[in-house]
Amino acid sequence: MQAQELALELSLDPTSVHGNSIRRGKHQGETLAGPKPLPSNLRFKSSSPSFPDELMFTFTGTTKKITAVIVNAWASLTRKVYGSGLLAFHAFCNARNISEAEHAPVKSITLASFIATMAGLYSGKTICNYVYGVRAWHILHGSPWIINEPEILALLTVSVTLTPISSKRAPHQPFTIEHICEVRKVLDLTKPLDAAFFACLTTTFYTASRLGEFTIPSINQFDSNRHATIDGVSEVTNRNGFRVKAFILPITKTEKEPMSVSWVTQQGLSDPEEGWLNHIKINNPDSSDHAQNLPHFSGHSLRIGATLEYLLRGVPFEVMKAKGRWKSNAFLIYLRRYAQILAPYIQDKPSLHAAFVHLTSQEAPINNPLLPSR
């Protein structure tokens, strides 16, 4: 959302966002925004012990290094989202004539008022992300984060309840094997792009991965330290002779350490092994148009569809949760909507029924944007 649109939606004067009060961070590039540098008494050295004069020059250089390193605690896309939150926060403060010195450390009453102003206008998730952004900005500049946590958490919880209907997202529709087969019908797998596309589609699906874990925003943004490469592909055979194709993901949305995902050969037109071998043979994807009369899907639909498919095959809930690397029971939202999955668990079999009840009674935990685990 643009600065003026954001200010208007908050009932603020767009001109109240001073030209020099919002800037790009020196080390963050196009990401985490912030106001003018904090007053000297609010920077990292304010919370550190006193140093002899001869050490101050070294310590000043150290604080710059700390800032350059700590900014990497947040992913690039996350920093962009946080930048939007900071823009809203500073516009809010400027409209209420709150001095820049009082932007950080933020007073709990100011933060509470900021949340209350947005409640009912934005989705609860957006408001939480905005608070995350303000908190991240404090951490980045070494400013104390002292707030009335119970009050802020209560306000964030209520903001979720007050999310306007227009801001609520419909559940992702699952991308199914049938959809994959329909897509394949209009592809020419002898063409580089089609071959690469189909290999990516089937590998993402059968590894139950996020689409962004096997794609990159653009060629210029490729980073071998962050994106999957052919060097991370291997084939493993277990003691029973089952072959598994494994892929190393250097970094994921939720994990900073490399993780391995895998698939096995499947029957039918959606076989990921056939798609992969064809891609390796053809290589060198090139630009090409492709289309098919299918519903609009988001990238997350592949992961949802894979979860649905494996559950329909009878894969236990906990096993699928582990394979899909679900951090919470969020996938149960989709599980409850499909009678095919529920059917075996609502028969006259107490043990199966108990297993299902145990899982579905566990709601996904509410994220706490005030804790350092984010």
C-alpha positions in Angstrom: 0.0 0.0 0.0 1.4 3.4 -0.9 2.2 5.9 1.9 -0.7 8.3 1.0 -3.2 5.5 0.8 -2.0 4.1 4.2 -2.2 7.5 5.8 -5.7 8.1 4.4 -6.9 4.8 5.7 -5.7 5.7 9.1 -7.5 9.0 8.8 -4.1 10.8 8.8 -3.0 13.7 6.8 -0.7 12.3 4.1 1.5 15.3 4.4 2.2 14.5 8.0 4.7 11.8 6.8 7.7 14.0 6.7 10.0 13.6 3.8 13.0 12.9 5.9 11.3 10.9 8.6 11.0 7.7 6.6 14.1 6.4 5.0 15.6 3.1 3.8 18.0 1.6 6.3 21.7 1.9 5.4 22.3 -1.8 5.6 18.9 -3.1 4.6 18.6 -1.9 1.0 15.0 -1.8 0.0 13.7 -3.4 3.2 13.3 -2.3 6.8 12.4 1.3 6.9 13.0 3.7 9.8 13.0 7.3 10.8 16.0 9.6 11.3 18.8 8.0 13.4 17.8 7.7 17.0 19.2 10.2 19.5 22.6 9.1 20.7 21.2 8.2 24.1 18.9 5.6 22.5 21.4 3.7 20.4 23.2 0.5 21.2 25.7 2.1 23.5 23.0 3.5 25.8 22.4 0.0 27.3 26.1 -0.9 27.4 28.5 -0.3 30.3 30.8 2.8 30.1 34.0 2.4 28.2 37.3 4.3 28.5 37.7 7.1 25.9 40.4 5.1 24.1 37.9 2.3 23.5 35.0 4.4 22.3 36.2 4.5 18.7 36.4 0.7 18.5 33.0 0.3 20.2 31.4 2.8 17.8 32.6 0.6 14.9 31.3 -2.4 16.6 27.8 -1.0 16.9 27.8 -0.5 13.1 28.9 -4.1 12.6 26.2 -5.3 15.0 23.5 -3.4 13.0 24.8 -4.8 9.7 24.7 -8.3 11.1 21.5 -8.2 13.1 19.4 -6.9 10.2 19.8 -10.4 8.7 17.7 -11.8 11.5 14.7 -10.9 9.3 14.2 -12.2 5.8 14.1 -9.7 3.0 10.3 -10.1 2.4 9.7 -9.8 6.1 11.6 -6.6 6.3 9.5 -5.1 3.5 6.3 -6.0 5.4 7.8 -4.5 8.5 8.7 -1.3 6.6 5.0 -0.9 5.8 4.3 -1.2 9.5 6.9 1.4 10.4 5.4 3.8 7.8 2.0 3.4 9.4 3.5 3.8 12.9 5.4 7.0 12.1 2.4 8.5 10.2 0.3 7.8 13.3 2.8 9.4 15.6 3.3 12.5 13.3 -0.5 13.0 13.1 -0.6 13.1 16.9 2.4 15.4 17.3 4.4 12.7 19.1 8.0 13.8 18.9 10.5 11.6 17.1 12.4 11.1 20.4 9.2 9.4 21.7 8.9 7.0 18.8 11.5 4.9 20.4 11.5 3.6 23.1 7.8 3.6 22.4 5.4 4.1 25.3 3.0 1.2 25.9 0.0 3.7 25.7 1.2 4.9 22.3 1.5 1.4 21.0 -1.9 0.4 22.4 -3.4 3.5 20.7 -1.8 2.6 17.4 -3.3 -0.9 17.5 -6.7 0.4 18.6 -6.7 2.9 15.7 -6.2 0.1 13.1 -8.5 -2.5 14.7 -11.5 -3.0 12.5 -9.8 -1.4 9.5 -7.0 -3.9 8.9 -6.8 -7.7 9.3 -5.5 -8.9 12.7 -2.5 -10.5 10.9 -1.6 -7.2 9.3 -1.8 -5.4 12.6 0.4 -8.1 14.3 3.0 -7.7 11.5 3.0 -3.9 12.0 3.7 -4.4 15.7 6.4 -6.9 14.8 7.9 -4.2 12.6 8.0 -1.6 15.3 9.6 -4.1 17.7 12.2 -5.1 15.0 13.0 -1.5 14.5 13.7 -1.1 18.2 15.9 -4.2 18.2 17.8 -3.0 15.2 18.6 0.3 16.8 19.3 -1.1 20.3 16.3 0.7 21.8 14.6 -0.8 24.9 11.3 -2.5 24.3 9.3 -2.0 27.4 5.5 -2.4 27.0 2.5 -3.7 28.9 2.6 -7.1 27.3 -0.8 -8.4 28.7 -2.6 -5.3 27.4 -0.9 -5.4 24.0 -1.6 -9.1 23.5 -5.2 -8.6 24.4 -5.5 -5.8 21.9 -3.9 -7.9 19.2 -6.2 -10.8 20.0 -9.2 -8.5 19.7 -7.9 -7.0 16.4 -8.1 -10.5 14.9 -11.7 -10.8 16.0 -12.5 -7.4 14.5 -10.9 -8.2 11.1 -13.2 -6.8 8.4 -14.7 -9.3 6.0 -13.0 -7.6 3.1 -9.6 -8.3 4.7 -10.3 -12.0 5.3 -8.7 -14.4 2.9 -10.5 -17.4 1.6 -8.8 -20.8 2.3 -6.3 -21.8 -0.3 -7.9 -24.3 -2.8 -5.9 -27.5 -3.1 -4.0 -28.2 -6.3 -4.7 -31.9 -7.1 -3.2 -34.7 -9.1 -6.1 -34.2 -11.6 -5.0 -30.5 -12.0 -1.4 -31.6 -12.7 -2.6 -34.0 -15.3 -4.7 -31.3 -17.0 -1.7 -29.0 -17.0 0.4 -31.6 -18.6 -2.0 -32.0 -21.5 -1.2 -28.5 -22.7 2.5 -28.7 -22.1 5.1 -29.7 -24.7 7.7 -31.5 -22.5 10.3 -31.3 -25.4 10.4 -27.5 -24.8 12.9 -26.3 -22.2 10.4 -24.1 -20.3 7.6 -26.6 -20.2 10.0 -29.3 -19.1 11.4 -27.1 -16.2 7.9 -26.0 -15.3 6.5 -29.5 -15.0 9.5 -30.8 -13.1 9.1 -27.9 -10.6 5.4 -28.5 -10.3 5.6 -32.2 -9.6 8.6 -31.9 -7.3 7.0 -29.2 -5.3 3.7 -31.2 -5.0 5.1 -34.6 -4.1 7.6 -33.1 -1.6 4.7 -31.2 -0.1 6.9 -28.0 -0.2 6.2 -24.4 -0.6 6.4 -23.1 -4.2 8.9 -20.5 -3.2 11.3 -23.2 -2.0 11.8 -24.4 -5.6 11.5 -21.1 -7.4 13.3 -17.7 -7.3 11.8 -14.2 -7.7 14.1 -13.5 -10.7 17.3 -14.8 -12.3 19.2 -11.8 -10.9 18.1 -12.7 -7.3 19.5 -16.3 -7.4 21.6 -17.1 -4.4 23.1 -20.6 -4.1 23.2 -20.1 -0.3 19.4 -19.6 -0.2 18.0 -21.4 -3.2 17.9 -25.1 -4.2 20.5 -26.2 -6.7 21.2 -29.4 -8.6 24.1 -30.0 -6.3 21.7 -30.6 -3.5 19.8 -33.4 -5.4 20.6 -37.0 -4.4 19.0 -40.5 -4.6 18.8 -42.6 -1.5 17.9 -46.3 -1.3 16.8 -47.7 2.1 17.3 -51.2 3.4 14.0 -52.4 1.7 15.1 -51.2 -1.7 12.9 -48.2 -1.9 14.4 -45.4 -3.9 13.8 -41.8 -2.7 14.9 -38.6 -4.6 16.0 -36.1 -2.0 16.4 -32.3 -2.4 18.4 -30.0 0.0 16.7 -26.7 0.7 19.4 -24.4 2.0 16.9 -22.2 3.8 13.1 -22.2 4.2 10.4 -19.8 5.3 10.6 -21.2 8.9 14.1 -22.8 9.1 17.5 -21.1 8.8 19.3 -24.5 8.6 19.3 -26.7 5.4 16.4 -29.2 5.2 15.9 -32.3 3.1 12.6 -33.0 1.3 11.9 -35.9 -1.0 9.5 -37.8 -3.3 9.3 -41.3 -4.7 8.2 -42.5 -8.1 4.5 -42.3 -8.7 2.2 -44.0 -11.1 0.4 -42.0 -13.8 1.0 -38.8 -15.7 1.9 -36.8 -12.6 5.1 -38.9 -11.9 7.7 -36.5 -10.5 10.6 -38.8 -11.5 9.6 -38.7 -15.2 9.2 -34.9 -15.0 12.6 -34.6 -13.3 14.5 -36.8 -15.7 12.9 -35.1 -18.7 13.9 -31.7 -17.3 17.5 -32.8 -16.8 17.6 -34.1 -20.4 16.1 -31.0 -22.0 17.7 -28.4 -19.6 18.0 -24.7 -20.4 14.4 -23.4 -19.9 13.4 -20.6 -22.3 10.4 -18.2 -22.4 7.1 -19.7 -23.6 3.5 -19.1 -23.2 1.3 -21.6 -21.6 -2.3 -21.6 -20.4 -5.2 -23.8 -19.4 -8.7 -23.2 -18.2 -8.1 -24.0 -14.6 -9.2 -22.1 -11.4 -6.8 -19.5 -10.1 -4.4 -21.0 -7.5 -1.9 -19.5 -5.2 1.6 -21.0 -4.8 0.5 -22.4 -1.4 -2.2 -24.4 -3.2 0.4 -27.0 -4.1 1.3 -27.7 -0.5 -2.3 -27.8 0.5 -3.1 -30.1 -2.3 -0.2 -32.4 -1.5 -1.4 -32.6 2.1 -4.9 -33.5 1.0 -3.6 -36.1 -1.5 -1.4 -37.9 1.1 -4.1 -37.8 3.7 -6.6 -39.3 1.2 -4.0 -42.1 0.7 -4.3 -42.8 4.4 -1.0 -41.2 5.5 -1.4 -40.6 9.3 -2.0 -37.1 10.4 1.2 -36.8 12.4 3.3 -38.3 9.6 1.9 -35.7 7.1 2.5 -32.9 9.6 6.1 -34.0 9.7 6.5 -34.4 6.0 4.9 -31.1 5.2 7.0 -29.4 8.0 3.8 -27.9 9.5 4.8 -25.9 12.6 1.3 -25.9 13.9 -2.0 -27.7 13.2 -3.0 -25.0 10.6 -3.6 -27.7 8.0 -6.5 -29.0 10.1 -8.5 -26.0 8.7 -8.4 -27.8 5.4 -8.7 -31.3 6.9 -12.1 -30.5 8.4 -13.5 -29.4 5.0 -13.1 -32.7 3.2 -15.4 -35.6 4.0 -13.3 -38.1 2.1 -10.5 -37.7 4.7 -12.9 -37.7 7.6 -14.9 -40.8 6.5 -12.6 -43.5 8.0 -12.4 -41.6 11.3 -16.1 -41.3 11.8 -16.9 -44.9 11.5 -17.7 -47.2 14.4 -14.0 -47.6 15.3 -13.2 -46.0 18.6 -9.4 -46.1 18.2 -9.5 -44.2 14.9 -12.1 -41.8 16.2 -10.0 -41.0 19.2 -7.0 -40.2 17.1 -8.9 -37.8 15.0 -10.5 -36.1 18.0 -7.1 -35.7 19.6 -5.7 -33.9 16.5 -8.7 -31.7 15.7 -9.1 -30.5 19.3 -5.7 -28.9 19.1 -6.0 -25.4 17.7 -3.0 -23.6 16.2 -1.3 -21.4 18.8 -1.7 -17.6 18.5 1.6 -16.1 17.5 3.0 -13.7 20.1 4.7 -10.9 18.2 6.3 -9.6 21.4 8.4 -12.7 22.1 11.9 -13.0 20.6 11.2 -16.3 18.9 9.9 -14.6 15.7 
